[in-house]
Amino acid sequence: MVQALVEIDENTNRVLNVVKAKYGLKDKGEAIQIVVGKYIEEENEPELRPEYLEKLQKIRKGKYIKFSSIKTLRKATS
């Protein structure tokens, strides 16, 4: 296990204390592990989230127009 000395602001300290109390943890290091684990679940793997899959399906079903160049795109949008 890696040890690190970190500086955190008061608000972060309060949040870590709440997480520590809520889960009955021994120290703030365990609280940090819980918070990081939650972040990984929510943000780091969007391809596994159902909302992300629904968004992809909507994109795939959309109507698209192909343009042969940037000039034709600009003409169509102006």
C-alpha positions, -999 to 999 in steps of 0.1 A, spaced: 0 0 0 12 35 -8 13 62 18 8 99 10 8 131 29 -19 153 14 -33 188 21 -71 192 19 -94 221 25 -119 223 54 -148 213 32 -131 182 19 -121 173 54 -157 175 65 -169 153 37 -143 127 45 -153 127 81 -190 122 70 -180 93 48 -158 78 75 -187 80 100 -213 68 76 -194 36 67 -178 31 101 -143 34 88 -111 35 109 -94 64 91 -97 90 64 -76 68 40 -104 43 39 -128 72 33 -107 83 3 -108 48 -11 -146 48 -9 -149 82 -26 -125 72 -53 -142 39 -58 -176 57 -63 -160 81 -88 -146 52 -108 -180 35 -109 -198 67 -120 -173 85 -143 -145 63 -154 -166 36 -172 -194 54 -190 -197 26 -216 -212 4 -189 -238 29 -177 -273 24 -191 -277 62 -197 -247 62 -219 -259 32 -239 -293 49 -245 -275 81 -256 -255 61 -281 -286 44 -295 -303 78 -300 -272 91 -318 -271 60 -341 -308 64 -350 -304 101 -359 -305 115 -394 -272 126 -409 -261 145 -439 -228 138 -455 -206 166 -468 -178 162 -492 -158 191 -478 -158 219 -452 -169 244 -479 -201 225 -486 -208 222 -449 -204 259 -444 -226 267 -474 -253 244 -461 -252 260 -426 -251 296 -436 
